[in-house]
Amino acid sequence: MTKTDGPVLALDLGTSSARALVLSAADATPVPGALARYKISPTYATGGSATLDLHEYVEGLLGCVDELQQNGHLNDIGAIVISSQWHSIVALDNRGTALTPVITWADTRSVELDLGPSFDEHAFHARTGSWLHRLYWTRRIPWLLSEGSPAGFAGLPDLVLERLTGERVTSVSIASGTGTLDLARGEYDEEALEIAGAKAELLPPIVPTGWTGLLSSEFGRRWPGLVGVPVHPPTGDGAASNVGSGGYDDTTAAVTVGTSAAVRVVHPIADAPELPWELWRYRVDDESAVTGMAFSAAGNLHAWLTGVLQLDEEHHEPTGVEIGASRVIAIPFHAGTRPPATVPSGSGVYFGLSFDDTGEDLLAASLQGASLEIDRGLRMLDSLFGRELSVVLGGGGIDASAWWRRCLTATFARPTTVCAEAEVGARGAAAVALGLWPEPGGEHLKPVEAEVERVAALRPRYAALRELAVQASAL
């Protein structure tokens, strides 16, 4: 096991915030008080745009590291690790300067592809873990090429790493989220590049998990305590969150709830089971993969509804509603669905509303609907791995809502634990980079108890109404 001699500086590149925090070297536990956060506000515009200002993002992140230094938290740091959002893309000119903002996973702009009857998308999906969907670079790059003349492409974590070290490289984990990686070989997929209309030289080179860089002289002067400290390649936030919350083998599914939500299983890439069409697969590192399903409505759904209903802090949880008891059924398609489903945003539905329903009833129905969506993915993973998987819950949404934790547990109807540590992405990135896993679970995991009968009775009604909502979304 590779360990660092000092604490770990973790950079977490999220969609709603950029953070820098310090973790202990022993078990990747956050050091109390050693956290700095810069709030990020994506820009949404007509035409499906959902972008981040690259300069503002990077400067905000660097300011977080400055804050840690000012408070004396950068002493004796032994390693720098990065957890990052997947799927972002930036078009670059021939000098490596950004031509576009950071285009996020939520951006709906791309081109339609018609590859003819000879194209086997099922074989493509099995090889790359992705689909020909706007989420991925196979459709983003042709669109960006049609809009201008970029000379290269990179993701947000690649450009952050380049800003810190002067080297524009990517990890196998981040590359897998582009939809252009041959998962088994850990190299760019030739067919994916041909579809995208880009040569491998236009994309960041993939470095092995053990690669490290060093901070440039600029940052050595700015943060003297970090001179000579190795900077590890980034880990995709979904993979990092699994490991950091304790879901680090194929007996356990990790359910993470942040702005969006996902259910995933980490497993060796060498003996990965055949990938079902409904699930995606990305890489964790050189040896491991992660298979799962993602959902577009989670913490964003909770924040939207509490804001729309003007619920005060006391009513941000539907404590007055028994789990599974609300007659209102919410189908959480407010932000559409992730691939391969094609339900567009603006397709959320509430069934069974009456004049005596309260804000708490609507909130309970929304959280229950999101829980039932995640349960669909969990049951697919059960089937794939041939067992009823145990579940560990993690992420900011989980940490913030005791009611939602119990609702998820009741919906899954199986042994469920919660990771008491909220910073699962940063912890997981440290674990992957430094070989600390599987230790990051352990004492941080606490059992969750909940009644399951009411939700079991609710499931078939939800499934039937969900199908109606899918059909209605196509009208």
N, C-alpha and C positions, 0 to 999 in steps of 0.2 A: 504494500500500500504506500502511495506517495503522499507525504504530508509536507506542509510548509512549516518553517521554523517560527513564523510570526502570524499575526492576524491576517485576515483576507479582506481586501477592499473589493466589494461587489458593486458593479454598475448595472442597474436594472432599467432597460429601455422599454417602457410600457407605452400604451396608446394614450392613457390619461395622465401619466406622470413619468418623469425621468428621476431616478433616485440613485443615490450613492450611500452605501452603508458598510459598516465594518462587522465582520463575522469572526468568531473565535476560531482558532486553528484546529482545535480538538474535534469539534462536531458541527462546525458551520452554524452555530447559534449566534444570532445578532447580539452585538455588544450594546448594552443599554445606553440610550442617548446618542449613539453614533449613527444617526440616520439624517440625511438631508434630502429634501424633495422639491422638485420643480414641477408645478402643475402645467399640464399640456392641454391645449384646447384645439382639437382638430378643426379645420375650416371646411365647412360643407357648403356646396353651391349647386345651382341648377345644372342638370346634365349628369349628375351622379358623382361629382367631385367630392373626395374626402381626403384631405391632404394635411401634412404637417410642414411648418416652416423649418427647413433643415438648419439654417444658421441659428435661429432662436432655440431650437431643440438642443443642438450641440453646446451652445453657450450656456444654456440653463443647466445642462448636465455638468459642465466644467465648474459652474458656480456652486453646484452641490459638493464637489470635491474641495473647492476652496473653503466652503463652510466647515467641512470636516477638519481641514487643516487648522483653521482659525480656532477650533475648539479642542485642538490637541489630539485628534484621533488618528493621525497618519504616522504615528511613531511605530517603528519596528514592523511595518507591513511586509508580509512575506510573499504575497501573490495578488494579482489583480485579475478578476474574472468578470464575465459579462453574460447576463441573461437578456434576451431581446425578443421583441415581437417578431413573428414570422411574416413572410409574404410581401414586405414593403419593396418598393423599387424606385430608383432615381435615375434619370437619363443624364449622361455626362458628355461633355465635349472632348476634343482630342487632347486637352490639357488636364482632364480629370475634374473640371469645374462643373458643378451641378447646373443642368439646364432646366430642371423641373423641381418643384417641391418634393417632399417624400410622399409618394402615392401609397396609401395604406390599404389594408385588406378590405376596408369598407367601401372603397372607391369602386363604382360600377362601370367605369369607362374601359372599353377594350374593343377588339374587333371580333366579328363573327368569323369562324373558320369553316370552310367546306372542303374537306380533304378527300372527298369521294368515297366510293364503296370499298376501295382497297384498304383504307385505314382501319386498323383493328384497335378501337379505343379500349377494349377490355384488356388486351395484351399490354397496351401502353400504361393503363392504370395499374396492372399487376407489377410492371417493371419500375414505374416512377412513384407509385403510391398516390398519384394525383389524377385529375381529369382535365379535359380541355375546357377549363372554366376561367372566367375573368379574374379569379383570385390569383392565378399563376402567370408566370412570365411567358409561357407559350402564347398567351393572348395579349398580355400587356406590351411585350416588345414590338409586335407588329403594329399595334396602335401607336406607340411612341415613335416608331419609324415613319409612320404615315403623317405624324404631326410635325416632324422636323428631321434633322440629320444628326442624331446622336452618334458618338463614337465609342460609347461604352455604357454599361449598366452596372449598378451596384445597389445593395440594400442598405437601409439605415445602419445596421450594426457594422457592415463592412466599412462605411464611411466614418463612423465613430472610431473604429479601430485604426483606420488610416490617419485620422486626425491626431490620435494619441501616439502612434508609433512611426508614422510615415510609410507604412506598408499596407497596400490595399489587397487584402486576402480575405477569404471566407472559410468557414468551417463546413464539414460535411453535414452538420445539423442545420445550419442556416441555409445551405445550398439545397437541402431536401425540401425546404418550404417554398422554393421557387417553382417546383414542378418540373424542373429540367434535370434532375439527378437520377441516374441509374442506381437504385438503392443497393443492390447486391454488390456492385463494383465500387461504389463510392466515388464515381466520376460523372461528369456531365454526360447526359444521354444524347447520342447522335441524332436520333429521330426527333427528340424534343427541340434540339437546337435548329434542326432543319425546319421544323414547323414554325419556330419563332423567327426564323430568318436571321439568325445571329451565329457567328462563330464563337468557339470557346474563348478565344483571345479577347472578346468584348466583355467577358464576365470575369469576376475576381477569381484568381487561382484558388483551388481547394487545398488547404493545409491539413495535416493529420492532427488528431486530438492532442498529441504531445507537443505540438509547435508552441513556441513562445516568442514574443517580441519584447522590445524595451521602449520605454517612453522616450520621445524625442528630446533633444537638448532644451527646447522651449519649455517643455513641461518639467524637465529636470530642474530648471531654474525656478519655476513656479512652485513646484512641490519637492523640495530637496530630499524629503524623507522617502520619496518613491524612486529615486535614482537607482538603477540596477535591478528594480523589482520586476520579475517576469509578468508579462501581460498574456493571458491565455485567450485562445479563440472563443468566440461567443457560442452559447448554447441556445437553441430555440426555446422560447418561454414555456411552451407546452411540455416539452421533454424535461426541462429544468424543474417545472412545477411538480411533475410526477415524482421525480427522484427526491426533491426537497420535502414533499409531504409524506413520503414513506411508501409510495407505489413504485417499487424498483424491481419487481420481478413479475412473472406471468401468473401468479396466484392472486394478485391484487390489482384492482382498478382504482385509479385516482380520479376523483371528481373535483375539478377546480371551478370556482365561481368568482369571476372578476367582472369586467365590463361585459364580456361574453362568458360562455361556459363550455366545458368539454369533459368527456370521459375517455380515459386512455389507459393502455396497458403497455408497460415496457417489457421487452423480451429480447433474446439474442437475435441478431440479424442472420446468423448462420443457419438456424433451423426455424425461420419464420413460417407460420402457417399460411396457406394460400389466402390471399386478400379478397374478402367479399367486396362486391361492387359498391356497397353503401358506405364502406369505411375508408379512411385515408391511412397512409403510413408514411412516417418521416424517420429520420435518423436522430439518435441521441448522441452517439459518438462513433468511433471506429468499430466498435463491437456490438452495439445495441441499436434497436429500433423502437419506435413507439407507434402503436396502432390505436385508432380511436375515431370518435365522431365529435364534431364541434357544433355549437348552437349560438345563434346570433343574439338571443335575448336572455339576459341574466341580470347582472348588476345594473346595466343600462335600463332594463325594464323596471326594476325596483325604483331607481332614481326618477325615471320619467313619471311613474304613476304617483309616487309620493309628492312630486312637484305639481302635477296636474290637479290632484285632489287637495293640494295645500294641506297635507297632513303634517301636524306638528311633530316634534321629536318624540313625543310620548306614543304616537300612533304610527311610527315607522315600522312597527311590527304588528301583525294582526292577532294580538294575544287574546282578543275576545272571541276568536273563531277557532273551533276545534279542527284539527288537521283532517282533511278529507270530508268535512261535514258541509261545506258550502255547496249550495245547489247551483251556484254560478260556475260555469265551465269556461276557462280562458284558454284560447289557442294562441300561444305566444309567437305569432308570425309578424310582429310589429316591424322587425328589421329583416323580414324574409327568412330564407333558410340558406344554409351552407350547401355546397355541392355534395352529392350529385343532384339533390332536389333543386327545383327551379322556382319555388314560390318567391315572388318578388316582395320587396319591402312594402309596407302599407297594407299587409294582409292579416293583421291581428284581428281576432274575433272574440266577443264575449257572448255566450249563450245563457239564457235563463235569467236575465235581469228583471227585477221588479222594483216597485217604488219603496219597498222596505229594506232594500240592500244599502249597506253603508260603505264608506271608504275602506274599512277593514275587510269587508266581504270581497270587494274587488281586489284588494291587495292579496288576500289569501288565495283567491282563485288564480291570480297571476303567478304567484310563487308555486302553487300546486301545478299549474300547467307547465311551467318551466321544469319542474321536477319530473313530471311524466314524460316530457320530451327526452330528458337525460336518461331516464329509465329505459326508453326504447333502445338507445345506443348501448347501454349496459347489458341488456339481454342479448344483443347481437354479439357482444364480446364474450359473454358466457358461452354461447354456441361455438364461437370460433376457437376458444381455448379449452373447450370440452369440460368445463366445470363451472359451478356457481362461484364466481369471484367474490372475495371479500372486498370491501370498499373503504377507502380512506378519503375524507373530505378535506379540502384546503382552499386557500385563497381569501382575498379581502371580503367578498360577499359572504362567504361561510363564516368568517371571523366576526362579521358585524351582526349576524342575525341568528339567534338561538332558535327562533321559530322555524326558520328555513332549514336549519340543520336537522331538526326533528322531522320536518316534512319530507326531506330527502330520505332520511332513514326509514320512515314509514313507507314511502313509495318503493324503495328498493327491497324491503322485507328480507333483510339478511344482516349478518354482522357488519356493523359500520363503526368506524372510529373517525375522530376529527383530529387534525394536526393543530395543536394549540399555538403553533408559531405561524404568524401571518405571512412572513417573508419567504414563502416556499420557493419562488423563482430564483432569488439570490442564493438561497441555501443549496438548491439543486445545481446551479451553475458551478458553485464551489465544489460540490461533491463530484460532479462529472470531471471537472478540470483537474482536481487534485487527488482523485481516487479515494475519496472519503466514504463513498457509498458502499454498503447500505446503512452505515451508522446514523445518517441524519433522521431516521425515524425514532424508534425507541421510546424514551420517556416523554416525548412530545405528543404521543398519540393517546387520546382519551376515548373511551367508548361512548356511543350515543344511543339512548334508549327512546323508543317510540312505539305507539300502537299501530298495527298494520291493517286491521280489518276494514276500516272505512275506506282506505285508499284502494285496497284490493277490489272492493265493490265498485269503485269509481272508474277503474281502468277501462272496462269495455265501453262505457258511455263516452269516455274521453276519446277512445280510438275511433268510434263511429263519427263523432262530431269533428274530429281532426280531418277525417277523410272528406267531409263536406266542405271544410275550410280550404283544403287543397284544391278541390274541384272549383270552388268559388273564385279562388285566386287566378284561375286560368280564364275567367270570363272577361 
